[in-house]
Amino acid sequence: MRIVRFTPPAGSALGTDPHFGVLEDETTIRAIASDPLYAGVHKLETTVLLKDVRLLAPVIPRSKVVCIGKNYADHAAEMGSDLPEEPIIFLKPNTSVIGPNDLIQWPSSSERVDHEAELAIVISKICKEVPKERVKDVIFGYTIANDVTARDLQKKDGQWTRGKGFDSFCPLGPWIDTDFQPGDQAITATVDGELKQSAKLSEMIFKIPEIIQFVTNVMTLLPGDVILTGTPAGIGPLNQNGEVAISIAGLGTLTNRVSLRG
């Protein structure tokens, strides 16, 4: 099942407020009553065409976005780092989240803004100290993420909060897939049509069970929290007024434009 969040078309019986729905096929969305993370999936009679709506970020992280750093060996190498002995975690604010086709805002304080293609986990329930054998119980589904980073500011600060925390620096979408099972799927990033990142999800150093166990031993996760699982090698600069697309086989493609420097 693919869960979307969208702005209804003009004149729709759904009104004008953002709505959740289920993508029934490649063209049709069936509206659901409310946020499925809190109220379940209760389908309504109303349907809309995918081409007639604006897709939004499919999840509203009310609490936090947790990120895993250096989780691909080739990316650790390109950053000049040793392989981590345990997951490296950091946070992005929930205000950094935008949806598919939204504009990544280039901050005036940065000269270099990078793409980072990532698989994202959406958490389904309040959870703490989840053992590896129970992680499926707390996963609502998966979506695609771009861990946008002001690389020069990250280097200048010596830590990652500012460089990764700007508004619009966490595109998510285009939907949450509740049936997706991470395995050997390809993950890619293209910048203005040129392939920049290409790897397999199976190349992650720490797999999904290890990540969730580690994170929940540090902090309580809440429904709608999102975990970004790390990026492979090939990170690099975006182009002002350009376009970036992150794809995961079987999951979809997340595309965003980039603004001019503010």
Protein Blocks (a to p, Z undefined) as FASTA:
>chain_A
ZZddddddehianljadcddddfblmbccddfbdfklnopaddfbdcdfklpccddfbdc
fkbccddehibfklmmmnopacdfbdcdddddfklpccehiacdddfkbcbdcddddddd
ddfbdcehiafklmmmmcnbdcdddddddfklmmmnopaklmmmgghiaccdjbdcfkbc
cdfbccdddeehiafbdcdfklpmbdfklmmmmmmmmpccdehiacdebjaehiacddeh
iacddddehkbccdddddddZZ
